[in-house]
Amino acid sequence: MWLPTQNPDPSPKQKAVWIWFDPTSVSGKLYWAVSEHKDNALFRSVLTQLIPQAHASDEAPPRKKYVVVDNYRIHFTKAVQAWLTEHADEVELVRLPTYSPKLNPVERFWKYLRRRVTHNHLFPTIENLIEAVLAFFRAMAASPDLIRQAAGLAA
């Protein structure tokens, strides 16, 4: 990724983008959120997207979602733990061992994104970069098989 030289420090305008995807053979859905800060509120906003909307009484109840997470501290804040307690029947975190990015499918997805979107591209502003990433997410969201493939998971 390239940034213009007149703005060598993009951090004051930097936004956080958080993704989680469901790589199961059933859906392969992609969920994401954008915020000014990468914090537990942003993580909870993505988790909230996982909660299915009310379903018809003749449908089978939605399946519980298992979210694979690394040991980043915001995954385990009091606010996240309270949210998980409230939604214990719907979402559960699966914690990876420390220093194990190769076990985390989302790391392969990020690598795929970098190759397709940010590798050796000049983005005049952080907003342009974020728009390129979001356009990629929107395009990927329409292709669950490609999401699973990018994450190195069987279709």
C-alpha positions as CSV (number, residue, x, y, z in Angstrom):
1,M,0.0,0.0,0.0
2,W,1.3,3.4,-0.9
3,L,0.3,6.7,0.7
4,P,1.2,10.2,-0.7
5,T,4.3,11.8,0.7
6,Q,2.5,14.9,1.8
7,N,0.7,12.8,4.4
8,P,3.4,10.6,5.8
9,D,1.5,9.8,9.0
10,P,-2.0,8.6,8.2
11,S,-2.8,7.6,11.8
12,P,-4.8,10.7,12.8
13,K,-7.3,10.0,10.1
14,Q,-7.0,6.2,10.2
15,K,-10.1,4.1,10.6
16,A,-10.4,0.6,11.8
17,V,-12.1,-2.1,9.6
18,W,-13.1,-5.3,11.3
19,I,-14.2,-8.4,9.5
20,W,-15.4,-11.8,10.5
21,F,-16.7,-14.4,8.1
22,D,-18.6,-17.6,8.4
23,P,-16.6,-20.1,6.4
24,T,-19.1,-22.9,6.8
25,S,-20.3,-24.8,3.8
26,V,-23.8,-23.5,4.6
27,S,-23.2,-19.8,4.2
28,G,-19.7,-18.4,3.8
29,K,-21.1,-15.0,4.7
30,L,-18.9,-12.0,5.2
31,Y,-19.5,-9.5,8.1
32,W,-17.7,-6.3,8.6
33,A,-17.8,-2.9,10.4
34,V,-15.9,0.3,10.1
35,S,-15.2,2.7,13.0
36,E,-12.8,5.4,14.1
37,H,-11.4,3.1,16.7
38,K,-10.5,-0.6,16.8
39,D,-12.0,-1.4,20.1
40,N,-14.5,-3.7,21.8
41,A,-17.5,-1.7,20.6
42,L,-16.4,-2.3,17.0
43,F,-16.0,-6.0,17.8
44,R,-19.4,-6.2,19.4
45,S,-21.0,-4.5,16.4
46,V,-19.7,-7.3,14.2
47,L,-20.8,-9.9,16.7
48,T,-24.3,-8.3,16.7
49,Q,-24.5,-8.9,12.9
50,L,-24.2,-12.6,13.6
51,I,-27.4,-12.7,15.5
52,P,-30.1,-13.9,13.1
53,Q,-33.2,-11.8,12.7
54,A,-36.5,-13.2,14.0
55,H,-37.3,-16.3,12.0
56,A,-40.6,-17.9,11.1
57,S,-42.0,-20.4,13.6
58,D,-41.9,-23.2,11.0
59,E,-38.2,-22.7,10.4
60,A,-35.5,-24.6,12.3
61,P,-33.9,-22.5,15.0
62,P,-30.7,-20.8,13.8
63,R,-27.4,-22.6,14.5
64,K,-25.0,-21.3,17.1
65,K,-22.1,-19.4,15.6
66,Y,-18.5,-20.2,16.7
67,V,-16.2,-17.3,16.2
68,V,-12.5,-18.0,16.0
69,V,-10.5,-15.2,17.6
70,D,-6.8,-14.6,18.4
71,N,-5.7,-13.3,21.8
72,Y,-6.2,-9.6,21.1
73,R,-7.3,-8.1,24.4
74,I,-10.5,-6.4,23.0
75,H,-12.0,-9.9,22.3
76,F,-12.1,-10.4,26.1
77,T,-13.1,-7.1,27.7
78,K,-15.9,-7.0,30.3
79,A,-18.3,-5.5,27.7
80,V,-17.6,-8.3,25.3
81,Q,-18.0,-10.9,28.0
82,A,-21.3,-9.4,29.1
83,W,-22.5,-9.4,25.5
84,L,-21.5,-13.1,25.1
85,T,-23.3,-14.0,28.3
86,E,-26.4,-12.3,27.0
87,H,-26.1,-14.2,23.7
88,A,-24.6,-17.5,25.0
89,D,-27.1,-19.6,22.9
90,E,-26.2,-17.8,19.7
91,V,-22.5,-17.0,19.7
92,E,-19.4,-18.4,21.3
93,L,-15.8,-17.4,20.9
94,V,-13.1,-20.1,20.2
95,R,-9.7,-18.8,21.3
96,L,-6.7,-19.7,19.3
97,P,-3.4,-20.5,21.0
98,T,-1.0,-17.6,21.5
99,Y,1.1,-16.7,18.4
100,S,-0.7,-19.0,16.0
101,P,-1.8,-16.8,13.0
102,K,-1.5,-19.8,10.6
103,L,-4.4,-21.4,12.4
104,N,-6.6,-18.4,11.8
105,P,-8.5,-18.5,8.5
106,V,-9.1,-14.7,8.6
107,E,-5.3,-14.2,8.3
108,R,-5.4,-15.9,4.9
109,F,-8.3,-13.8,3.9
110,W,-6.4,-10.6,4.8
111,K,-3.5,-11.8,2.7
112,Y,-5.9,-12.4,-0.2
113,L,-7.3,-8.9,0.3
114,R,-3.9,-7.3,0.4
115,R,-2.9,-9.0,-2.9
116,R,-6.1,-7.9,-4.6
117,V,-6.6,-4.4,-3.2
118,T,-3.6,-2.8,-1.5
119,H,-0.5,-4.4,-2.9
120,N,1.5,-1.8,-4.8
121,H,-1.4,0.6,-5.1
122,L,-1.3,4.3,-4.4
123,F,-4.2,5.6,-2.3
124,P,-4.3,9.4,-2.1
125,T,-6.2,9.3,1.2
126,I,-7.2,6.8,3.9
127,E,-10.8,7.3,2.8
128,N,-9.8,6.0,-0.7
129,L,-8.1,3.0,0.8
130,I,-11.2,2.2,3.0
131,E,-13.5,2.6,0.0
132,A,-11.4,0.2,-2.0
133,V,-11.5,-2.3,0.9
134,L,-15.2,-2.0,1.3
135,A,-15.8,-2.4,-2.4
136,F,-13.8,-5.6,-2.2
137,F,-15.9,-6.8,0.8
138,R,-19.2,-6.0,-1.1
139,A,-17.9,-7.9,-4.2
140,M,-16.7,-10.9,-2.0
141,A,-20.0,-11.0,0.0
142,A,-21.8,-12.1,-3.2
143,S,-19.5,-15.1,-3.6
144,P,-19.4,-17.3,-0.5
145,D,-17.3,-20.0,-2.3
146,L,-14.6,-17.4,-3.1
147,I,-14.6,-16.3,0.5
148,R,-13.9,-19.9,1.7
149,Q,-11.3,-20.3,-1.1
150,A,-9.5,-17.1,-0.1
151,A,-9.4,-18.3,3.5
152,G,-8.0,-21.6,2.5
153,L,-11.0,-23.6,3.5
154,A,-12.8,-26.4,1.6
155,A,-15.9,-25.4,-0.4
